[in-house]
């Protein structure tokens, strides 16, 4: 089955982002705390006010937008983990820079999912 990239999903991500405070703890141009050769291409942080001990990571680009325009899914074999990170206000070039940043090592690989605006058939009230 093909990925269903629907507008309702992105609407929920926007609500999540807008109802939380974004904390930038790694500004653009700073190095990763463990790997000094990895330099953040845009501001990076997390959404505060999330329930539980978890957090939601975010990359904040240079555009003055408040909607989530994409997300990256990262597979990390060192941490034996999969992470989802939101991209907000990123230009096409910044999205590519983030992908390059996340795919630098052999231990982590990432893919990007860009925002869609389609409405799935199951959500159509005329069915």
Backbone as a ProteinNet text record, in pm:
[ID]
protein_1_A
[PRIMARY]
XXXXXXXXXXXXXXXXXXXXXXXXXXXXXXXXXXXXXXXXXXXXXXXXXXXXXXXXXXXXXXXXXXXXXXXXXXXXXXXXXXXXXXXXXXXXXXXXXXXXXXXXXXXXXXXXXXXXXXXXXXXXXXX
[TERTIARY]
83.9	0	88	51.9	123.7	92.9	188.3	169.2	53.8	-35.4	-151.2	-117.1	-80	-36.4	-157	-231	-356.4	-354.3	-436.5	-441.6	-478.7	-561.3	-602.9	-485.3	-397.3	-277.9	-192.7	-168	-84.3	-153	-283.9	-359.2	-335.1	-333.6	-307.6	-164.5	-68.7	69	78.7	8.6	6.6	-50.1	-159.5	-221.6	-125.8	-59.1	38.8	150.3	201.6	309.2	262.1	146.9	98.1	52.3	19.5	-25.6	88.7	210.5	327.8	428.8	519.1	628.3	748.7	809.6	930.2	1051.7	1135.3	1259.4	1374.3	1449.9	1567.3	1688	1739.3	1856.2	1984.4	1970.6	2087.6	2068.3	2112.5	2095.4	2173.8	2127.3	2194.2	2342.7	2425.8	2570.2	2642.9	2569.6	2635.4	2661.8	2757	2793.8	2709.6	2692.3	2625.2	2705.8	2637.9	2711	2807.2	2782.7	2871.2	2964.2	2922.8	2999.4	3025.1	3142.9	3172.2	3176.7	3193.5	3196.6	3056.2	2950.7	2812.8	2761.3	2738.9	2696.5	2552.4	2468.6	2326	2304.1	2233.8	2212.6	2102.4	2013.4	1905.9	1888.9	1806.2	1777.2	1713	1750.9	1699.1	1658.6	1544.7	1499.7	1388.9	1300.1	1192.6	1069.3	957.4	832.2	819.8	798.7	778.8	630.2	593.7	453.7	394.6	478.2	429.3	411.6	305.4	278.5	382.5	414.5	509	653.1	742.4	886.1	937.7	855.9	897.9	898.3	960.7	956.7	945.3	911.8	902.3	1008.7	1099.4	1208.9	1161.5	1219.2	1181.6	1304.1	1302	1395.2	1316.7	1368.6	1301.2	1384.3	1325.4	1394.6	1380.6	1421.5	1428.2	1297.1	1202	1074.7	988.1	915.7	829	693	691.6	569	545.3	421.3	388.2	323.3	335.2	281.2	396.8	371.3	470.7	473.1	587.6	592	647.3	707.9	760.4	799.3	834.9	892.2	996	1091.1	1190	1173.6	1194.1	1193.4	1336.2	1394.1	1533.9	1546.1	1623.1	1655.2	1797.9	1815.6	1944.7	1984.3	2087.9	2124.6	2208.3	2275.6	2350.9	2256.5	2151.1	2052.9	1941.8	1943.7	1836.3	1700.8	1682.6	1569.3	1523.6	1399	1343.6	1285.5	1318.7	1269.9	1200.4	1100.6	1031.6	1061.2	1101.2	1134	1054	994.4	913.7	1001.5	965.3	1031.8	929.8	963.4	872.3	942.5	877.1	930.8	1061.1	1080.7	1205.2	1189.4	1289.9	1294.6	1332.3	1318.9	1359.9	1507.9	1590	1734	1761	1689.1	1707.3	1664.7	1557.5	1516.1	1627.2	1688.3	1797.9	1918.7	1948.1	2058.8	2033.6	1909.1	1873.6	1891.9	1846	1865.2	2013.1	2093.4	2238.1	2298.5	2257.3	2304.4	2271.1	2147.4	2102.1	2157	2201.5	2250.4	2402.7	2473.3	2619.9	2689.4	2630.1	2699.1	2639.9	2714.5	2665.2	2570.9	2560.3	2480.2	2336.6	2309.7	2175.1	2141.3	2021.8	1972.2	1830.7	1795.6	1668.1	1602.3	1470	1390.6	1301.4	1258.6	1171.3	1032.3	932.7	794.3	742.6	713.1	666.5	514.7	470	328.2	243.6	133.6	36.6	-92.1	-178.2	-304.3	-425.9	-404.7	-516.4	-607.5	-732.4	-829.7	-855.3	-832	-851.9	-998.7	-1021.8	-1159.3	-1242.3	-1180.9	-1256	-1306.7	-1247.5	-1287.1	-1393.2	-1426.2	-1524.4	-1665.1	-1737.3	-1869.4	-1975.2	-1947.6	-2045.7	-2041.7	-1944.4	-1936.4	-2034.9
-118.9	0	124.9	221	346.9	432.8	515.3	606.6	701.8	713.2	802.4	936.6	1032.3	1164	1257.7	1260.8	1335.4	1461.4	1554.3	1686.8	1681	1587.2	1579	1544.1	1458.6	1424.4	1549	1625.7	1745.5	1851.1	1858.1	1950.9	1918.1	1790.5	1749.7	1784.3	1766.8	1806.1	1956.2	2035.8	2181	2216.3	2151.1	2176.4	2141.6	2029	1987.8	2091.7	2136.1	2235.2	2368	2415.9	2547.4	2548.4	2433	2428.4	2399.7	2397.5	2371.7	2483.7	2495.5	2591.4	2521.9	2587.3	2534	2586.7	2496.9	2531.3	2499.3	2601	2581.1	2562.4	2440.6	2416	2397.1	2394.1	2383.6	2477.8	2601.5	2697.9	2659.8	2712.3	2691.3	2723.6	2634.9	2657.4	2598.6	2546.9	2485	2337.6	2282.8	2142.4	2052.9	1929.9	1828.1	1809.3	1788.7	1778.4	1659.1	1552.5	1435.8	1424.8	1482	1468.3	1608.1	1663.3	1802.7	1827.3	1723	1740.3	1755.9	1727.9	1742.7	1880.2	1967.1	2105.3	2123.3	2174.8	2190.3	2294.2	2255.9	2346.9	2450.8	2423.8	2516.1	2501.3	2586.1	2573.3	2438	2379.2	2248.1	2252.1	2191.5	2188.6	2088.1	2118.9	2025.5	2101.6	2034	2091.5	2064.6	2169.7	2162.9	2137.3	2098.4	2076.2	1949.8	1855.5	1727.2	1635.7	1559.4	1472.1	1361.3	1322.3	1214	1260.6	1166.1	1195	1215.6	1189	1201	1346.9	1370.4	1502.9	1485	1592.6	1591.2	1686.2	1632.8	1711.9	1792.4	1912.4	2001.9	2070.8	2083	2169.2	2292.6	2412.1	2537.5	2610	2626.6	2692.2	2843.7	2906.7	3053	3119.6	3041.3	3099.3	3126.1	3236.7	3273.2	3207.2	3075.3	2997.8	2920	2889	2814.4	2680.2	2635.4	2503.6	2406.8	2281.7	2177.2	2145.9	2167.1	2144.8	2008	1938.8	1805.1	1740.7	1614.1	1546.2	1448.2	1416.9	1316.8	1198.6	1080.9	959.2	906.5	888.1	849.9	711.7	624.3	493.6	500.2	478.1	490.3	354.2	291.8	158.2	161.5	273.3	282.4	286.3	366.6	378.1	274.5	196.4	99.6	167.3	271.4	361.2	413.6	452.9	526	655.4	766.2	895.3	967.8	1047.1	1134.5	1277.5	1360.6	1499.5	1588.5	1693.3	1785.3	1891.9	1936.7	2047.3	2159.3	2275.6	2389.9	2508.7	2567.5	2687.5	2666.1	2549.7	2519.3	2542	2599.3	2613.3	2478	2463.4	2339.5	2311.4	2415.8	2400	2356.3	2414.2	2374.9	2229.5	2186.9	2046.2	1954.4	1987.6	1906.7	1909.2	2026.2	2036.8	1949.5	1946.2	1862.4	1714.8	1674.9	1535.7	1499.6	1588.4	1563.2	1551.6	1639.8	1637.4	1504	1458.2	1336.2	1208.1	1216.2	1096.7	1090.8	1168.8	1174.5	1048.4	978.9	863.7	733.3	626.9	494.8	437.6	504	453	504.8	607.4	664.4	701.3	668.3	707.4	759.8	857	926.1	945	952.7	985.6	1103.4	1175	1290.3	1259.6	1306.9	1298.2	1441.5	1487.2	1625.2	1633	1747.7	1771.5	1748.3	1679.8	1659.2	1731.6	1750.6	1819.9	1742.8	1616.8	1535	1491.6	1467	1414.2	1268.6	1174.9	1032.9	1000.8	898	857.3	828.1	766.1	728.8	850.7	969.4	1090.5	1170.2	1127.8	1198.9	1164.9	1264.8	1241.8	1198.1	1210.1	1169.7	1020.4	948.5	801.4	729.5
0	0	0	-77.6	-86.3	36.4	76.1	188.4	160.8	257	242.4	306.3	226.6	272.3	272.3	384.6	382.8	467.9	431.1	493	640.4	681.3	820.9	913	866.7	943.3	967.8	861.6	872.9	958.9	952.3	1036.6	1185.1	1218.8	1357.1	1399	1309.2	1340.7	1364	1282	1302.5	1439.4	1477.6	1607.5	1720.5	1707.8	1807.7	1819.6	1706.7	1705.9	1765.1	1721.6	1765.9	1911.7	1967	2105.8	2204	2154.5	2237.7	2219.5	2314.9	2303.2	2241.7	2144.1	2081.8	2157.4	2204.3	2272.6	2177.6	2138.7	2051.7	2142.8	2148	2232.1	2150.9	2017.6	1930.3	1811.5	1826	1717.1	1591.4	1480.5	1351.2	1365.7	1310.5	1311.6	1431.4	1530	1644.9	1616.3	1691	1673.3	1763.1	1718.2	1798.1	1927.3	2041.4	2168	2176.9	2103.1	2108.1	1988.6	1874.9	1751.4	1693.5	1723.9	1688.2	1537.9	1458.1	1313.2	1253.6	1332.6	1285.4	1327.1	1228.3	1253	1206.4	1294.6	1264.3	1154	1046.2	933.1	958	1051.9	1092.1	1242.9	1302.2	1444.7	1473.1	1586.6	1625.6	1771.7	1800.5	1938.4	1957	2050.7	2083.7	2130.2	2121.9	2169.3	2318.3	2392.6	2536.5	2561.1	2680.8	2719.6	2659.6	2621.7	2572.9	2694.8	2696.9	2810.4	2820.9	2942.3	2964.2	2955.4	2948.2	2944	2802.8	2705.9	2565.9	2521.6	2409.4	2347.2	2196.1	2129.2	1983.9	1930.7	1852.9	1797.1	1677.5	1661.6	1551.4	1492.9	1362.3	1291.2	1249.7	1280.8	1247.2	1143.5	1025.7	915.6	918.4	811.1	803.5	761.4	711.1	669.6	792.4	789.7	902	883.6	901.6	887.6	1015.6	1040.8	1162.3	1131	1008.4	975.7	950.9	982.4	961.9	812.7	748.3	603.7	565.1	661.2	633.5	766	757.2	872.9	821.4	906.9	872.7	968.2	914.2	993.4	989.5	1109.2	1120.8	1184.4	1122.7	1179	1230.8	1361.4	1427.6	1484.2	1424.7	1470.8	1599	1628.3	1753.6	1873.8	1863.5	1971.7	1961.6	1853.1	1825.8	1840.6	1758.1	1773.7	1638.2	1634.5	1520.4	1575.3	1513	1557.9	1443.6	1480.9	1386.8	1429.9	1335.1	1364.5	1269.7	1324.2	1244.9	1182	1062.1	994.5	979.8	1033.8	1032.4	967.5	869.1	805.5	731.6	674.9	604.6	454.3	394.2	249.2	190.2	59.9	-6.9	18.5	12.7	35.3	179.8	275.5	415.2	438.2	372.2	382.8	333.5	221.3	167.4	260.7	321.4	416.8	539.8	587	701.7	667	548.8	505.7	496.8	442.8	434.6	573.4	663.6	802.5	869.1	851.7	917.9	855.3	731.2	661.1	649.7	731.6	723.6	769.9	865.8	923.3	870.6	889.3	851.4	956.4	1070.7	1181	1182.5	1104.6	1099.6	955.9	915.2	783.5	800.2	715.8	728.6	592.9	597.3	479.2	515.2	413.3	435.7	379.2	450.4	403.3	399	278.8	262	275.5	316.4	342	217	236.4	129.8	164.5	67.8	95.1	44.3	10.9	-36.3	77.3	43.6	138.9	100.5	192.3	158.3	133.8	54	22.4	145.5	247.1	366.5	443.8	419.5	489.8	414.5	295.3	214	265.6	309.1	369.6	269.6	139.8	40	12.3	69.9	49.2	136.4
[MASK]
+++++++++++++++++++++++++++++++++++++++++++++++++++++++++++++++++++++++++++++++++++++++++++++++++++++++++++++++++++++++++++++++

